[in-house]
Amino acid sequence: MFPSVLLFCLFSVVMSENKLASVDFEVFGNVQGVCFRMYTEDQGRSLGLSGWVKNTRQGTVIGQIQGPPDKVNDMKLWLKSVGSPSSRIDRTVFSNERDITKLEIRGFSTRY
């Protein structure tokens, strides 16, 4: 029995390292005209994430991030509480959070 438990544990570790997450976001507050998209793109790239970011006509910023769950969580925290230096984040809404088997987006970009 011991070898099968060890094998299961090793399999679990390998599988968790290959896990990827995807999440959509919308940031509310003073987030346009303050380089929010540029800082978001830079932060996403520095974390090794894929995704995109875009201004909306409603004055919010929307986007999607994909990558390892721990890095996605780091980016979520950044989107909720840091942002660009001149921004004011009132709230951030995350939706469509899911596990994915491979990246659906290549790189990190600003969309228009």
N, C-alpha and C positions, 0 to 999 in steps of 0.2 A: 504494500500500500504506500509506503513512504516514497518510492520513486515516482509514482503517479501524482502525488501531491506536489512534489518538487517540480515535475514537468508542468503541471497546471500553473504553478506560481511563475515559472519562467515564461510561459506562454502569455500570462496576464501582463507581465511587465513589458514584454515585446509588443503586445497589442496596444497597450496604453501609450507607448512611445509613438505609435503610428496614428493615434487618434487625431482627428481634426475637428474643429468647430467652426460654425458660421453663424453670424448674428447681424441683423439689421439694426440701425440706430437712427434716432432723430434727436437733435440737440436744440433746446429752446433757450432763449435769452438774447443777449447782445452778442451774436455770433457771426454777423455778416459785416464786412468792411473792417475787420480786425485781424485779417490773415488766418482765420480759423482753419480754412481748408488746407492752406500751406503747412501749418503746424501739424494738422491731423495726418497729412500725407507723410511728413517727416517722422512723426512718432510711429506711425504704422510701419514704415520702412525700417526704422531703428529696431523695432521689435521683431522684424522678419516676417511681418504679416502681408497678406494680399488683401486688396480691397479697393474701395473707391469712396469718394466724398463729393458732395454737390450742394450748392445753395438751392433753396426752394423760393418760390414766389411769396410764400407766407412768412419769410424772414427767418426760417430755421435752416439747419444743416442736416442733411440725411446722408446715409451711406451704408456700406456693408463691410465687415471685416471677416477674414478667414485665416485660420492657422491653428497651431497647437493650442489646446484649451487654456493653458496657463498664460500664454502670451495674449490670447483674446481677452482673458480676464484682466490682465494688466492694462490693455487698451480701453476696456470698458471703464475701469476706474479713472483713467486719464480723461476720457470723454465726459465723465460725470463731475469731475472735480478740478481739473487742471485747465485744459484748453490752451488757447493762445494767450500771451501775456495781457492783451488789452480786452479780452473777452469777459463776459459775465454769463456764467451758465446758471440758468434758473432750474432746469431739469433736463434729464436725458431719458428717453424711452427706448428700451430694447425690445425687439420682436423677432419672430421667426428664428428663434435660437434652435440650432439643430446640430447633430453630429453628421459629418460628411466623410466619405472615404478618400476623396482626393480634392485638391483645390479646384474650384470652378472659375477662379479669377487669377490672372497672372499679373504680378506686381501690384503696386499701389498707385492710384492715379486720381486726379481731379476730373470730374465730369462737368460738362456745361449744358 
